[in-house]
Amino acid sequence: MIHVTINGKAIEVAEGSTILQAAKSAGIQIPTLCFLEKREPVGACRVCLVEVEGARTLVASCSTPCTEGQVVHVNSPKARAARKQVVELLLSEHDGDCQTCERNEDCELRKLASDMGIRTVTYGGKRAAAHLDESTPGLVRDNSKCIKCRRCVTVCNQVQGVGALFPQGRGFSTVIGPAFAADLAGVTCVQCGQCAAICPVGAITERSAIDAVWAALDDPSKTVVVQTAPAIRAALGEEFGYPPGTRVTGKMTTALRQMGFDAVFDTNFAADLTIMEEGTELLTRLKRALVDKDKTAALPMFTSCSPGWIQFAEYYYPNFLDHLSTCKSPQQMFGAVAKTFYAQKIGKKPEDLVVVSVMPCTAKKFEAQRPEMNASGARDVDHVLTTRELARMIRQANLAFTELPDGEMDAPLGLSTGAADIFANTGGVMEAALRTAYEIVTGRELPVENLHVKPIEGLDGIKEASLKIERTQPAWSFLEGVELKVAVSHGLGNTRKLLEKIRSGDASYHFIEVMTCPGGCIGGGGQPRFTDDSVRLKRISAIYAEDESKKLRKSHDNPAVQELYREFLGKPLGHRSHELLHTGYRAKERR
């Protein structure tokens, strides 16, 4: 431990801590724009300049280590003036019309300017050349708004390991984007949206579906239904002033109904359905491998719920594609069931039913447009909104969200179990699958406290667990004594490490869950900004509380799913299930 003084306050911190970390530990705020927690600081924005006694110049607090006896002044006249000048210079080349920019309410640059008392743009002059990139279904880039903080570069390269974004050029001519001035569609981009989630301004945003959804709602010839992903209910409230982790399921349901949707359903229903199909698929593969000695059984099996991960595998790890579950994601399963089973129930043609999804994920916009996602004969999911877009629509509808009463989801596609809720969290899909698969095999509940598999909870990038299977049902006797080995990763950079361990033979598993975004869907690219680990943990806690509040907590106990199989699908992995709920993937050439 070493001792420093910041703003006259004596602080003891671990050796190697930066001034920014030391200040934060003492409750002293230093503004930043380029800094990301747990990542090597780049010191690009210079907004965090502070004065250190004895230092020749002001220093960037994010990258300057503390030293024994160091005396730091955050609010000295010199430091305040320098930070203000840095923000004024950023504003001078930022082509941001705050009156119409969609980030006007949560723009970090605008807030900094306001906090610093900047009321005019002091420096005039040339601005960056504008280029609007609308080449992908999920994301839009506007170079004229970019302040070159490099957060997107950090998250794309260090966190996700995709490498779609880099600084191009030098000085004023620097452009942040794909190599050779290409658009995102011209490079290997999985559209995870983490760049949009951490961009401090409006330079990278989700591609909006708001106008298309309003048009559908206003069309009397269309029946418009909506599904909401589990992660939404633990994050939407943040857009209306609630603390992170506040559950707003009921208010969200009421808001959607008052906006004009003909039915409000829950993606959780399809998550329970996914577990029935995916769990059966895993057990089938285990039987082929252990009983039939079939070397093509493709173990370990990977979950396929996260579309960013699917694209990552298609681009970077095509040799693992046979290992992906053939199950569609819950979003796409819901769309296929809605446009067949539900459409028949209400006497509608698939093309007259509009399915809207509310997702925490920008990659879901891409997934909905994949050519294979049309099992009903029409596109299974028509439009995808992010959490942020739904909040904007609620405001456009002039709804006082905090005053809304709690509503209930519609039947039959609105009933779900707690197992479906935890799909939102890293480790949740795995835990939900184990709850069902273990009980099918043994006839008993998963032998863990409160149905939670603790080793795969939390924010460690790669998590492992094993489960000894004992006293099986007669049909599953081949699994007697098998130690089922599972792994969980979140963030594609961690997934790359895990895949390399498997490929080299250093690790072996039966089942693996992969989530594209840090923390899982609760940290998705379409969630309210700014998301750091403290926010992720609060959302995760809310999702587990939602699970624990349910009477039904295992997917196979969902009576609406049971009815769907009796009336329509037949059985998991049956002929109709295969046609509607399963798909395949192909290798893609990296660009």
Secondary structure as UniProt FT lines:
FT   STRAND          2..6
FT   TURN            7..8
FT   STRAND          9..13
FT   TURN            15..16
FT   HELIX           19..25
FT   TURN            26..27
FT   TURN            37..38
FT   TURN            47..48
FT   STRAND          49..52
FT   TURN            53..54
FT   STRAND          59..60
FT   TURN            61..63
FT   TURN            68..69
FT   STRAND          71..73
FT   HELIX           77..92
FT   TURN            98..100
FT   TURN            102..106
FT   HELIX           108..115
FT   TURN            116..117
FT   STRAND          132..133
FT   STRAND          139..142
FT   HELIX           143..145
FT   HELIX           151..154
FT   HELIX           155..159
FT   STRAND          166..168
FT   HELIX           171..173
FT   STRAND          175..177
FT   HELIX           179..181
FT   HELIX           184..186
FT   HELIX           194..198
FT   STRAND          204..206
FT   HELIX           210..217
FT   TURN            220..221
FT   STRAND          223..228
FT   HELIX           230..234
FT   HELIX           236..240
FT   TURN            244..245
FT   HELIX           249..259
FT   STRAND          263..266
FT   HELIX           267..290
FT   TURN            295..296
FT   STRAND          301..302
FT   HELIX           307..316
FT   HELIX           318..323
FT   HELIX           330..337
FT   HELIX           338..342
FT   HELIX           343..346
FT   HELIX           350..352
FT   STRAND          353..359
FT   HELIX           363..368
FT   TURN            371..372
FT   TURN            375..376
FT   STRAND          383..386
FT   HELIX           387..396
FT   TURN            397..398
FT   HELIX           401..403
FT   TURN            413..414
FT   HELIX           418..421
FT   HELIX           422..424
FT   TURN            426..427
FT   HELIX           428..442
FT   HELIX           449..451
FT   HELIX           454..456
FT   STRAND          462..468
FT   HELIX           474..479
FT   TURN            480..481
FT   STRAND          483..490
FT   HELIX           492..504
FT   STRAND          511..515
FT   TURN            518..519
FT   HELIX           521..523
FT   TURN            525..526
FT   HELIX           533..548
FT   HELIX           555..557
FT   HELIX           559..564
FT   HELIX           565..569
FT   TURN            572..573
FT   HELIX           575..581
//
